[in-house]
């Protein structure tokens, strides 16, 4: 992880998020996303991260967050919602399949990193 709060504040125009909070406003989960465009399908939403603190997992918080992202994508007239999941993350893969996602093992990530 090379990102920082300072960088996120500087670059906040490039991403959005939904958060899950406790009653006393402690953040216990979040989903970050941004708009993308894919030539094969058009306007899309890319969910960069879906995270729930371990002690709050299996309480439906992740489901509520991803459903909010899905609702936002549909309301924004996106044609697709895309995200990644690591092949070792079996619980997440099962979670995503349960909501109807197609988990594709055909495509590979290609990253070109410019700074650290």
N, C-alpha and C positions, 0 to 999 in steps of 0.2 A: 504494500500500500504506500503510494507516494503522495497522495492527495492530502490536503490539510484544510482546516476550517477557514484559514485565511484565503486560500486559493478558491474554495467553494464560494466564499463571499464575493470575491472578485469576479468569478465566472457564473454567478447566480442567474444570469439571463439565459443560460444554456440548458438548464434543467429545472424540473418541477418535482414536487413530492407531495405525498399524502402521509400523514403520521397517525399513529395510534398512541393515545395518551391514557394515563391513569387519571382518576378523579382529581388528583393534586397536580396534574399537568406534567408528569414525568413521561418522557417519550419512551415507549416500550417496543415500538416497531415503526417501520417506514417502507414506502415504496417510492423509488425515484424513477422518473421517466422523461422522455423527450420525444418530439416529433421527428420522424424520419420519412424518407421517400425511397421506395423500391420500384425500379422501372417495370418489374413484372406485375406489380399489383397497385402501386400508387401510394397515396398518403397513408402513413402508418404511425403507430405509436411504439416506441421501444422502451420496455421496462428494464432499466439498468440494474436495479437492485430491489429485492424484496427481503426484508430482514425483520425478524421478531426475536427479542431477547430470549435466550433459552428457558428462563424460568416462566415465561409467558406463552410458550408454545403449547400446542394441543388444546387451546382455549377458543379457537375460531378466529383469532386475530388476523392470521395470515390470509384466511379465506375472505374476511371482510376487506382487507387491504387490496387483494387482487381483484375482488369484485368491484371495488371502487375504481380501480384502474380500467377494468373492462368497460364499466359504465361510462367513464370519461372518454375512452377511445370511441365508443359507439356514438355518444353525444357529439363528439368532434368530427363525426363522419369519416373516421379512419376505416380502411379496408382490412387492416390486419393489426394485431398486437403481437410483438415478437419479444422474446427474452432468451437468455441462455441458462443452461443448468449443467453443472459438471457431471460427467458420467459416474463419478464415485458417489454422488449425492443421491442415493437411492430413496431416502424419505421424501426429498423434494420432487424427484421424478414421479413417485407415486402420487403425491399431492397434485402435481400438474396434470397427470393423466386422469385423475379423479374429476377434475373440472372440465375435461374434454380436450385438453391440449394435445397436439401431435408433437411428440418428442422425436426430432429428426437427428439421426446419427450420420447422415450423409455429408453435411457441410462441416468444415473445420474453420476455426478462428484464424484470422490473419491479422496480426498487430504489428504496427510500426511505431515504436515509442521514441519520442523526440527528446524527452528530458526525464530526469529522475529526481 
